[in-house]
């Protein structure tokens, strides 16, 4: 029997942090696999905040909802600027 005079400790393991770049890659691939136009669906999600634009396939919807929409826009813009010559 446990001693009721001592405090019990409960420790929850923190989920590993995933980079925005990786979230976008996973979501893009999941949308493609399901036959959706990934660009249109991701833009729809960013503009509206409605998670139903993103498939739940491969946990894509849950993943994208862990990232703020402005972070998604920032990552997309950074990648666009990085890949173009007018840096």
SVG drawing of the C-alpha trace seen along z (x, -y; Angstrom):
<svg xmlns="http://www.w3.org/2000/svg" viewBox="-13 -41 33 43">
<polyline fill="none" stroke="black" stroke-width="0.4" points="0.0,0.0 1.2,-3.5 2.2,-6.0 -0.5,-8.7 1.9,-11.3 4.2,-11.6 3.5,-13.5 3.3,-11.5 5.1,-12.7 3.7,-12.4 5.9,-13.3 4.7,-13.8 7.2,-13.4 7.3,-16.5 6.7,-15.8 9.7,-16.3 9.6,-19.6 9.0,-19.4 10.2,-22.2 7.7,-24.1 9.5,-23.1 9.0,-19.4 5.3,-20.0 4.8,-21.6 6.6,-18.7 4.5,-16.0 1.2,-17.9 2.1,-18.5 2.9,-14.8 -0.3,-13.6 -2.5,-15.9 -0.7,-14.7 -1.2,-11.0 -4.9,-11.6 -5.2,-13.3 -5.7,-16.9 -4.0,-19.9 -1.6,-20.6 -1.0,-24.3 -4.7,-25.1 -5.5,-23.2 -2.7,-24.7 -3.6,-28.2 -7.3,-27.5 -6.1,-26.5 -3.8,-29.5 -6.5,-32.0 -9.4,-30.6 -7.9,-28.7 -10.3,-25.9 -8.5,-22.6 -10.8,-20.6 -8.8,-21.9 -6.1,-19.5 -6.5,-15.7 -6.2,-13.7 -4.1,-11.2 -0.7,-10.5 -1.8,-12.8 -1.3,-15.9 -4.3,-17.8 -3.0,-17.4 0.5,-18.4 -0.5,-21.6 -2.7,-22.7 0.4,-22.7 1.9,-25.5 0.6,-29.0 -0.6,-30.1 1.7,-33.1 4.7,-30.7 3.6,-28.8 3.5,-32.0 6.9,-33.0 8.4,-29.6 7.0,-29.6 8.1,-33.2 11.6,-32.5 12.0,-29.4 10.7,-31.4 13.2,-34.2 16.0,-31.7 15.4,-29.9 15.1,-33.1 18.0,-35.3 16.6,-38.6 17.6,-37.9"/>
</svg>
